[in-house]
Amino acid sequence: MNHSNWRHLQQKHRDKHDEAKPDKKQRKLDCGPSTLGLKTYFTQDAFDELLYEMFVRLNLPFNIIESPIFKRPFMLLKEQVSIMSASTLKRRLMDLYQQKKNERKLMLEENDSRFSFTTDCWTSPNNLGFLGITVHWVDKQFELQSMTLAFAPLKTSHCGTELARGFKAVLRDFGLLWKIMAITLDNLRC
């Protein structure tokens, strides 16, 4: 609202001016329900889904959920909120992962295309090796699609034999071993 409209409201419609004036004690959160596309009322299921998303997107350790410091802000907002244990969180996220993986497997298995793959390897800060695999294909509308297929752990070094073993295991799991069109790798050293 611009300054002249605000002044008019203040002079001619004092009661409406006072209603429209923001309370200084209240602060509007720019990440509230309307900006996140969330429901404006609390349900335990909606709360749990937001917790899953928070832990996955922020890569948080599961055991933090049991910390009183973590729980405190939620209790302030809704005293009766039920916060699951770390083992429940892990189990539910693994179930959700398996469900999404099965949906992706079915979608890829039903696709008649040939698939191209890109891969990359890296070592985590705690010295664990991983193989990232992305699948690419053209859908029925002739649009290029791609999706991360897996982050497969590597048991040994990033040599060709280990990469082939990990790659083959992932493609076998997704039913794509016989639908390969092309594979792109970065530098290989053994």
C-alpha positions, 0 to 999 in steps of 0.5 A, a space after each residue: 500500500 503506498 503512502 497516500 493510500 495509507 494516509 487516506 485510510 488513516 484520515 477517513 477510515 480510522 477503524 479500517 486503518 487500525 485493522 490493517 496496521 500490522 502488529 509489531 509483536 507479530 512477524 510474518 514468516 516468508 516461509 509460512 504455509 502460503 509460500 510453501 504451498 502447504 495446508 494451513 492446518 496441522 496434521 501429524 502426517 503433514 508434519 511427518 512428511 515435512 520432517 522427512 523432507 528436511 532430513 533428506 534435503 539438509 542431509 541431517 543425521 537421524 539421531 538429531 531428531 531425539 535431541 531436546 534442542 531439536 524438539 523444542 521449537 516444534 513443541 513451542 508451535 504445537 505442544 501436542 506434536 509427536 516427534 518420532 524416534 531416530 530409528 522410526 525416521 530411518 525406517 520410514 525414509 528407507 520405506 519411502 526410498 524403496 517405494 520411489 525406487 520401485 515406481 522409477 523401476 516400473 516406469 523405466 521397465 515400461 519404456 521401450 526406449 534405449 537408455 544412455 548413461 553418464 557416470 561419475 566417481 568420487 570419494 567422500 570425506 570419510 574415504 568411502 568411494 561412490 559411483 553416481 549413475 544418471 540415466 537419459 532417454 527420449 520419452 513418447 513425446 520425443 522429449 529428452 528425460 534424465 534422472 539420477 539412478 543410483 549412488 552405488 558404494 564402491 568396495 575398492 578403488 575407482 578402477 575399471 573392474 570395480 566400476 563395471 561391477 557396480 554399474 552392472 549391479 545397478 542396471 541389473 537391479 533396475 532391469 536396464 541391462 539389455 536396454 543400453 545405448 551408450 555409456 559416458 565415463 570420465 577419466 579412468 585410472 587403475 
